């Protein structure tokens, strides 16, 4: 980079704000002068890792993003697809990892609030939330404190704001001991014609700030928290003022007010205020609309006196939206805001200058930058990446060499964990859509027209999945296997996959091995997306997930949305029916590398994942879906973590029916995690039909036993009582987490 | 004859559209009445729907009781009109003095959203006239403050006057005497914590809510 001495930094302010010397120079070149303090603050938040994706953008471009049903792809508030009957579905996933590590209740609560605003900013009513969560081990008191706080925060905010939480995942593992993951996914629906985008168009139109006052909470949260790792506890305590505080009642009124504005066609565009606050919302809407904006910073309603313009412009106070409206319609907009008791203030004007200017009450221009430069000129890094030097050695260290378990039954019981302790704290039934909720392989929701309420007779299905143990062995294949798992989770409820969103949770991007993991993961997902013909419609990247210099295992988490073409009956679910036959669908490569069983034996991040054939996985998912839709199975469960052993045991404890299985040769076949498999429970008189369908599709399968009795039996491997298994399943989480949470 | 139902909506209410859907599925008609209204219009029945009226700030129902529409609901109830408060609506009706007792935090200090079993204790109420005493219905609960409490005198009165409408089969929240729902002395005002509107569709796990709402309609 050229180093014009007139543009060189004069002090360390930029470094304190998280900008490098090169980035400082780049701002100077854009402006033709040194930035002033306010401008520097604005660039620092917009060019943070969290907002600019400067380390990951170069890789994210490789995701396949196109399909005829995609209405809005990556880069907007939410991805949007056409799901038929005049209905569009909006989907988005976000992370709130770092705030939740510092302040679990508020971190998780504001994560829910933020994702809802992304959804209604494209005109959709949020109808469901899912929460994939990762915490440290259950025997770690701090991890339990974080888990309780996060669950309370999601419960306290989500229930009150009135959006059901219909699923998610809860995983406890040592890799997250210092850095939990709190991801949140939201689905919204709207009539296709109401789709709006965050665009500031029309010179002279007004920017109206809706919702909460602006305070000092969350100043620079994106640069301070989200874009750096954690060191020691005392320094982290100092970061607490960077965590925002949520108010679900304000958000609820904001949702209703914004949706009423859109219903009545009173907004040219709306944009949520999240990371980087007013700076982000005004510059993004102006840049996307090809316009400029003058922001009257003194008009912004403040929560406390004496705030500096840079604080107003970068505050991340929650529950705020920006609406672009015409002057003629302003009175109607203000009346709707008054009805919902939502504060509404004109804070800006759309200009034709292409510049974002911050102006004070005296007309003095405090900042003047090209609106596009805050987003589009953000640095783009192709950070060094390299595979671990000992990769070959790691891949050769196979878990199959571990000693066989002395008591596979005990190992199996240790894997059973009912997560209802978590999800009974969430309202998962609101809106009368939830046909299958938390605890199922995928959530299944009735699809009703968002305006008329007319039942389409079809459904939407959603799943979130991630597996750090697979990805620690091989981020590329582990990511592909994650996508395979999602597709099978949809298949067992009868849904075809339509769109994927991803939340890429990785460690420090300045570590070449982490960048290699990220790059490999993108390629793995892309290969799987192409095999299933599913587009990626959005994503989020969370980097610097590290604690005391140790990166978390790579943990890409995805959400996949599917459509159930006929939802006239409830899908079978992961259950057994007494007297029915068990069929394992999909090929088994009996290796234990990357499995939960191996990690519990101390073998993790090593070995070689089971063979994966994406075309076969697609065929298997396709035939399972057909069998489910045609009512030929009584129970269906995807096989993933814990292998066929855990899949069978989960089906047994959920239905109170045991099983006797055979043709499972050893513990590697029992606990190995080959992707693209499912267990089907089939009535005796349907077995022939099901086997014929599997043959016709060329999908490998095996009859492995019978559902019956009160014991879990795998011939020559294990024999435990259903009562013991049920108790182990039911009690694991409540015993560890206690009977209640006391925060909030 | 199916009734026309006014469904009360405060800022923060979130079950109002679910109640409308359930009422319409049973052949009734419904309209949403915003909290700032002073009239219930042509309604011949009222549902105070669930949610978090005014954010449940201060305590559930404490602010909602002052909303203008509650005066109209009070006049309607005093004239013998049928009123049902569901969940937050039950909390609002107790705060407004239309039903006795109060709802405190669940004994386990946790929010609970799950299916519950209720025993119908009387058929002499606007919500159970089409049911039968002793019948067990499956209706979901969804609350943090559902732990019913009242004075010993009130409890004796409720028992003596056959005003306990529902009891939990397996008490989820610590409610005194397993109470899930009660009615007014006039028997036209019923409050209950479980959500009958969530149990009216074959795909949602229970249709037992239909017979309750059918009584009401």
Interface residues (C-beta under 8 A of the other chain):
Chain A: X155 X156 X159 X160 X162 X247 X248 X249 X252 X253 X256 X339 X340 X341 X420 X423 X424 X425 X426 X427 X428 X429 X430 X431 X432 X434 X435 X446 X453 X567 X569 X570 X739 X740 X741 X742
Chain B: X11 X12 X14 X15 X17 X18 X21 X22 X34 X51 X52 X54 X55 X56 X57 X108 X109 X110 X111 X112 X113 X114 X140 X142 X144 X195 X197 X198 X200 X201 X203 X204
